[in-house]
């Protein structure tokens, strides 16, 4: 198979190789073949393109010229990293412009699916056996004059990253990139619903027809209601928690809303313990205590922290190309690197934060030492000592 890599890993492999070679060669080859990534390609394969972008993400490179200079300075190691041709910024720019970004999107989704199995059984932050997911989106601002295809308004350009974040681990379970104009609620049509799971949603996802489809799929939702909610109470349940004002069961009042969602809902009036604000929650989960429903909604903040983290520590705010294809290629490569590093961080049972782990990897990308050894503190007894009998040749 064209450009197929070997699974053999030498003991003195560079840290960068130890990270990217966790991707199975056949998995990457299938992604490339699916979108004809090697059509009329004689040099600089899709794998070499991915290596360049992964190195840029890992080491915080600023530009194509920066990537080229750093990799060429390590010319003796490039062959062992997987490069079979020289690295030129013009070649990399052309590859980012022309090769289908869906190659790297499919790769990222496959890595996410593989990494999710490693986080099975971890606590989700609430005393529930069900899987809990938070669905939200974030916008990535672009310069309108440089990225006119991403026009959002008369003066702004942006793209939107829709994310379904599983609260049991540190990785998203689903991502989708759209134009910034795309409404958040559309993401409910794209995700594959898991029966028995709980989906935590903000006010941007109020669509009763879609929520009823989620209910018919035997999944649960915890949704923050809008101020336009009209609700008819049929019964009330006793409240024992201080942070809960009321716990009611009833039906939607307006005819259009009831036509979209004809069955009963539960309305929980909760008080945010941090801000003291009133939060009205709708859910189709009738078994969990009201205080637990409020706690589940507060866990949604983890997806906001995820957005903040990737914007601060991944190269997704400044881009190496201006076309839509180049931007999405870089974005999905960043997601792949994040998943690889987060998965490795979990496997090594690293006590340090993911941020510090990424910083250690960034300054040791070409170090020929096992990643696990980078996490061990240096042994003072093994440090070289001065020899008192050494002759002093220079005065």
Protein Blocks (a to p, Z undefined) as FASTA:
>chain_A
ZZiacfbdcfkbcfklmmmmmpcfklmmmmmmmnopmgoiabhpfklmmmmmmmmmmnop
abfklmmmmmmmmmmmmmmnopabdcdfklmmmmmmmmcfklmmmmmmmmmmmmmmmmgo
iaehiacfbdcdddddddddddfklmmmlcfblmbccddddddddfkbmbdfbdcdddfk
lcfklmmmmpccdehiacdddfklgcfklmmmmmmnopacdddddfkbccddfbdcddfb
fklmbdcddddfblklmmmmmcccdddddddfklopacddddfbfkbcfklmmmmmmmmm
mmmmmmmmmmmmpcckbcfbfbfklmmmmmmmmmmmmmmmmmmmmmnopabdfklmmmmm
mmmmmpccdfklmmpccdfklpccddfklccfbZZ
